[in-house]
Amino acid sequence: MEKAHQAHRPRREPSRWRLTAVVWVLLGCAWCTGDSLEERFAASRAVFVACHQHDRRPGETFAGFLDALARLPMPVLRALAAGVRGQIRALFGSRLRVNGWMVFACDGSRLECPRSEELQARLGEAGKPGSAPSVYLSTLVLLPCAMLWAWQLGKGTASELDHLGRMLPTLPDRSLIVADAFYMGYDLFRSITQKPVSASFLVRLSSRAYLYTDESLPLDRFREGLVWYWPGKARDAGLPPLRLRLLRVRGKKVDVWLLSNVLDRKELSHKLARQIYRWRWRNEMCHPHHPSSDSLYHRRHAA
């Protein structure tokens, strides 16, 4: 809350909605229950009024709250998000770790927006001609508790690799990023492992990726081993190969091949890697790609 106040430099104060009320009700809408955003707003506002009986009461309408929220500059919301992450680490850090790791699932999705003139002019088309304007939303979700940690929004043509790179500074020490094959990339892997981030990753291997080994390995018996990742563009640019670890997770129908920069089995065992990737798969719906999230984004930017 203090960081949000420091970043807030209003030109004029809303008549009924001051910054403290906007922030409290916004956080309440994110975490309270309700069948609609309006119901969550009503519940969150009621809690705020009960806890701040000596403060000036905020407005009663959801439309007025959205109008006050739309007037907040983005640095205020970024400062608020950073403060919430800091409190989560301070209060629950050790209990959220798995074998010493803070495990984050990364995913992205393209979301269609209303066909308003402003959105069509700003976002353009990301698909077929005549398609609705869209945004690309990338998120980091803390596993296994399925808590939203960080997010990036861009045009529908945005790169999920670039989005993840922008979210790296939000990660605490000893973070492990779990992602699918869309997040295969030499530059991204180097960004994750280099300081000041110094995180680790567990990524599903893309069928288009080529790996090199020091010796021939029989695939029918392969379980895990060290490999070199050296795509053609990096090789042509004179960049060094990356020493990584390849793991094979047996499945009923198909096997899953995982690539990680954690080379020590004591740090990340085969059993733990398999469990963590299953968490990521089962928590697919925890990433905010469902209709209620679309509605919140649309109303936040339409107000």
C-alpha positions as CSV (number, residue, x, y, z in Angstrom):
1,M,0.0,0.0,0.0
2,E,2.8,2.4,0.9
3,K,4.5,1.8,-2.5
4,A,1.2,2.5,-4.3
5,H,0.9,5.8,-2.4
6,Q,4.4,6.8,-3.3
7,A,3.8,6.2,-7.0
8,H,0.4,8.1,-6.9
9,R,0.6,11.7,-8.1
10,P,-3.1,12.6,-8.8
11,R,-4.0,15.7,-10.7
12,R,-7.3,15.7,-8.9
13,E,-8.7,13.4,-6.2
14,P,-11.9,11.4,-7.2
15,S,-14.9,12.8,-5.3
16,R,-15.8,9.5,-3.6
17,W,-12.9,7.2,-4.3
18,R,-9.6,7.9,-2.7
19,L,-6.5,5.8,-3.4
20,T,-6.7,3.7,-0.3
21,A,-10.3,2.7,-1.0
22,V,-9.6,1.9,-4.7
23,V,-6.6,-0.3,-3.8
24,W,-8.4,-2.2,-1.0
25,V,-11.5,-2.9,-3.0
26,L,-9.4,-3.9,-6.0
27,L,-7.5,-6.4,-4.0
28,G,-10.8,-7.7,-2.5
29,C,-12.3,-8.1,-5.9
30,A,-9.3,-10.3,-6.9
31,W,-9.6,-12.6,-3.9
32,C,-13.2,-12.7,-2.7
33,T,-15.9,-14.9,-4.2
34,G,-19.0,-14.0,-6.2
35,D,-20.9,-15.1,-9.3
36,S,-20.1,-11.8,-11.1
37,L,-17.7,-8.9,-10.8
38,E,-20.5,-6.7,-9.5
39,E,-21.1,-9.2,-6.6
40,R,-17.4,-9.4,-5.8
41,F,-17.2,-5.6,-5.8
42,A,-20.2,-5.3,-3.4
43,A,-18.6,-7.9,-1.0
44,S,-15.2,-6.2,-1.2
45,R,-16.6,-2.7,-0.6
46,A,-18.6,-4.0,2.4
47,V,-15.4,-5.4,3.9
48,F,-13.6,-2.1,3.4
49,V,-16.3,0.0,5.0
50,A,-16.5,-2.4,8.0
51,C,-12.7,-2.2,8.5
52,H,-12.5,1.6,7.9
53,Q,-15.5,3.0,9.7
54,H,-13.9,6.3,10.5
55,D,-12.8,6.9,6.9
56,R,-14.8,8.6,4.2
57,R,-17.1,6.0,2.6
58,P,-16.4,5.3,-1.1
59,G,-18.9,5.4,-3.8
60,E,-21.6,2.7,-4.0
61,T,-21.7,1.9,-7.7
62,F,-19.5,-0.5,-9.6
63,A,-19.3,1.9,-12.5
64,G,-17.9,4.6,-10.3
65,F,-15.3,2.3,-9.0
66,L,-14.2,1.4,-12.5
67,D,-14.0,5.0,-13.4
68,A,-11.7,5.7,-10.4
69,L,-9.6,2.6,-11.3
70,A,-9.3,3.8,-14.9
71,R,-7.8,7.1,-13.7
72,L,-5.0,5.4,-11.8
73,P,-1.7,5.5,-13.7
74,M,-0.1,2.1,-14.4
75,P,3.0,2.8,-12.1
76,V,0.6,2.8,-9.1
77,L,-0.7,-0.7,-10.0
78,R,2.8,-2.0,-10.7
79,A,3.9,-0.7,-7.3
80,L,0.9,-2.3,-5.7
81,A,1.7,-5.7,-7.4
82,A,5.3,-5.5,-6.3
83,G,4.3,-4.8,-2.7
84,V,1.9,-7.7,-2.7
85,R,4.6,-10.0,-4.0
86,G,7.0,-8.8,-1.3
87,Q,4.4,-9.5,1.5
88,I,3.8,-13.0,0.1
89,R,7.5,-13.7,0.2
90,A,7.9,-12.3,3.7
91,L,4.9,-14.1,5.2
92,F,4.9,-17.4,3.4
93,G,8.2,-17.7,1.6
94,S,9.6,-20.9,3.2
95,R,6.2,-22.7,3.2
96,L,5.7,-22.0,-0.5
97,R,9.0,-23.7,-1.5
98,V,9.3,-27.2,-2.9
99,N,12.7,-28.8,-2.1
100,G,14.0,-25.2,-1.8
101,W,12.4,-24.1,-5.1
102,M,9.8,-21.4,-5.7
103,V,8.0,-23.1,-8.6
104,F,6.2,-20.9,-11.3
105,A,4.2,-22.1,-14.2
106,C,4.3,-19.8,-17.3
107,D,1.7,-19.7,-20.0
108,G,0.2,-17.3,-22.5
109,S,-3.0,-16.8,-24.5
110,R,-4.5,-14.5,-27.0
111,L,-7.8,-12.8,-25.9
112,E,-10.3,-11.2,-28.2
113,C,-11.4,-7.6,-27.3
114,P,-14.5,-5.6,-28.2
115,R,-14.5,-4.1,-31.7
116,S,-14.4,-0.5,-30.5
117,E,-12.7,2.0,-32.8
118,E,-10.1,2.8,-30.1
119,L,-9.1,-0.8,-29.6
120,Q,-9.0,-1.6,-33.3
121,A,-6.8,1.4,-33.9
122,R,-4.4,0.6,-31.0
123,L,-4.3,-3.2,-31.3
124,G,-4.9,-3.9,-35.0
125,E,-5.3,-7.5,-36.2
126,A,-3.5,-10.5,-35.0
127,G,-5.2,-13.2,-37.0
128,K,-7.2,-13.4,-40.2
129,P,-8.3,-10.2,-42.0
130,G,-11.3,-8.7,-40.3
131,S,-10.7,-10.5,-37.0
132,A,-11.5,-8.8,-33.7
133,P,-8.6,-6.9,-32.0
134,S,-6.9,-8.9,-29.4
135,V,-4.3,-8.8,-26.6
136,Y,-1.7,-11.4,-25.7
137,L,-1.7,-12.2,-22.0
138,S,1.2,-14.0,-20.4
139,T,1.2,-15.0,-16.7
140,L,3.3,-16.5,-14.0
141,V,1.4,-18.7,-11.5
142,L,2.9,-19.9,-8.3
143,L,2.7,-23.6,-7.9
144,P,1.3,-25.7,-6.3
145,C,-1.0,-23.1,-4.6
146,A,-2.1,-21.7,-8.0
147,M,-1.6,-18.1,-7.1
148,L,-1.2,-15.5,-9.8
149,W,2.3,-13.9,-9.4
150,A,3.0,-11.7,-12.4
151,W,1.6,-10.9,-15.9
152,Q,2.3,-9.0,-19.1
153,L,-0.1,-7.6,-21.7
154,G,0.6,-6.8,-25.3
155,K,-0.9,-6.7,-28.7
156,G,-2.1,-10.0,-30.1
157,T,1.1,-10.3,-32.1
158,A,3.3,-10.0,-29.0
159,S,6.0,-12.7,-28.3
160,E,5.5,-14.9,-25.3
161,L,9.3,-15.2,-25.0
162,D,9.6,-11.5,-24.7
163,H,6.8,-11.4,-22.1
164,L,8.5,-14.0,-19.9
165,G,11.8,-12.0,-20.2
166,R,10.0,-8.9,-18.9
167,M,8.6,-10.9,-15.9
168,L,11.9,-12.3,-14.8
169,P,12.8,-9.4,-12.5
170,T,9.7,-10.3,-10.3
171,L,11.1,-13.7,-9.4
172,P,12.7,-14.4,-6.0
173,D,15.9,-16.4,-5.5
174,R,15.9,-20.1,-6.4
175,S,12.9,-19.8,-8.7
176,L,12.1,-22.7,-11.1
177,I,10.1,-21.8,-14.2
178,V,7.9,-24.6,-15.7
179,A,6.7,-24.0,-19.3
180,D,5.6,-25.8,-22.4
181,A,7.5,-26.1,-25.7
182,F,6.6,-22.6,-26.8
183,Y,9.2,-21.2,-24.4
184,M,12.1,-23.0,-26.1
185,G,14.8,-20.3,-27.0
186,Y,18.5,-19.9,-26.6
187,D,18.3,-16.2,-25.7
188,L,15.5,-16.8,-23.2
189,F,17.5,-19.6,-21.5
190,R,20.5,-17.4,-21.2
191,S,18.4,-14.5,-19.8
192,I,16.9,-16.9,-17.2
193,T,20.2,-18.2,-16.0
194,Q,22.3,-15.0,-16.0
195,K,22.5,-12.5,-13.2
196,P,20.7,-10.7,-11.7
197,V,17.9,-13.2,-12.3
198,S,19.8,-16.5,-11.9
199,A,16.7,-18.6,-12.0
200,S,16.2,-22.1,-13.4
201,F,13.8,-23.7,-15.8
202,L,12.0,-26.9,-16.7
203,V,10.6,-26.7,-20.2
204,R,9.0,-29.4,-22.4
205,L,11.2,-30.1,-25.3
206,S,10.1,-29.0,-28.7
207,S,10.1,-31.5,-31.6
208,R,11.9,-28.9,-33.7
209,A,14.8,-28.6,-31.2
210,Y,18.1,-30.3,-31.9
211,L,20.3,-31.5,-29.0
212,Y,23.9,-32.9,-29.0
213,T,25.3,-35.6,-26.7
214,D,28.9,-36.5,-25.9
215,E,28.2,-40.1,-26.8
216,S,25.5,-42.2,-28.4
217,L,22.5,-42.9,-26.2
218,P,19.9,-45.7,-26.7
219,L,16.5,-43.9,-26.7
220,D,14.5,-47.0,-25.8
221,R,16.3,-47.1,-22.4
222,F,16.9,-43.4,-21.9
223,R,15.7,-41.8,-18.6
224,E,17.8,-38.7,-18.2
225,G,21.2,-37.4,-19.2
226,L,23.3,-34.3,-20.0
227,V,23.1,-32.7,-23.4
228,W,24.2,-29.6,-25.4
229,Y,21.7,-27.1,-26.7
230,W,23.2,-25.2,-29.6
231,P,20.7,-23.9,-32.2
232,G,22.0,-22.8,-35.6
233,K,21.6,-19.1,-35.0
234,A,23.6,-19.2,-31.8
235,R,26.3,-21.3,-33.4
236,D,26.6,-19.0,-36.4
237,A,26.8,-16.0,-34.1
238,G,29.7,-17.6,-32.2
239,L,27.8,-18.1,-29.0
240,P,28.7,-21.1,-26.8
241,P,26.4,-24.1,-26.4
242,L,24.3,-24.5,-23.3
243,R,24.9,-27.5,-21.0
244,L,21.5,-28.8,-20.1
245,R,19.8,-31.9,-18.7
246,L,17.2,-33.9,-20.6
247,L,14.6,-36.0,-18.7
248,R,12.1,-38.4,-20.1
249,V,8.8,-38.8,-18.3
250,R,7.0,-42.0,-19.2
251,G,3.3,-41.6,-20.0
252,K,0.4,-44.0,-20.7
253,K,0.0,-42.8,-24.3
254,V,3.1,-40.6,-25.0
255,D,6.3,-39.7,-23.2
256,V,7.1,-36.1,-22.2
257,W,10.7,-34.9,-22.7
258,L,11.8,-32.1,-20.4
259,L,14.8,-29.8,-20.6
260,S,16.4,-28.1,-17.6
261,N,19.5,-26.2,-16.6
262,V,19.4,-27.9,-13.2
263,L,22.2,-30.5,-13.7
264,D,22.4,-31.8,-10.2
265,R,19.9,-34.7,-9.5
266,K,20.0,-33.8,-5.8
267,E,18.7,-30.3,-6.6
268,L,16.0,-31.6,-8.9
269,S,15.3,-35.3,-9.0
270,H,13.6,-37.1,-11.8
271,K,10.6,-37.8,-9.5
272,L,10.3,-34.2,-8.5
273,A,10.6,-32.9,-12.1
274,R,7.8,-35.3,-13.1
275,Q,5.6,-34.1,-10.2
276,I,6.2,-30.4,-10.9
277,Y,5.4,-30.7,-14.6
278,R,2.1,-32.5,-13.6
279,W,1.3,-29.6,-11.3
280,R,1.7,-27.3,-14.2
281,W,-0.5,-29.4,-16.5
282,R,-3.2,-29.7,-13.8
283,N,-3.1,-26.0,-13.0
284,E,-3.7,-25.0,-16.7
285,M,-7.0,-23.4,-15.8
286,C,-5.4,-21.3,-13.1
287,H,-3.9,-19.0,-15.7
288,P,-6.4,-16.1,-16.2
289,H,-7.6,-17.0,-19.7
290,H,-11.2,-17.6,-18.9
291,P,-14.1,-15.3,-19.7
292,S,-14.3,-13.5,-16.3
293,S,-10.7,-12.4,-16.8
294,D,-11.5,-11.1,-20.2
295,S,-14.4,-9.1,-18.8
296,L,-12.2,-7.5,-16.1
297,Y,-9.6,-6.4,-18.6
298,H,-12.2,-5.0,-21.0
299,R,-14.0,-3.0,-18.3
300,R,-10.7,-1.7,-16.8
301,H,-9.7,-0.3,-20.2
302,A,-13.2,0.8,-21.3
303,A,-13.9,2.9,-18.2
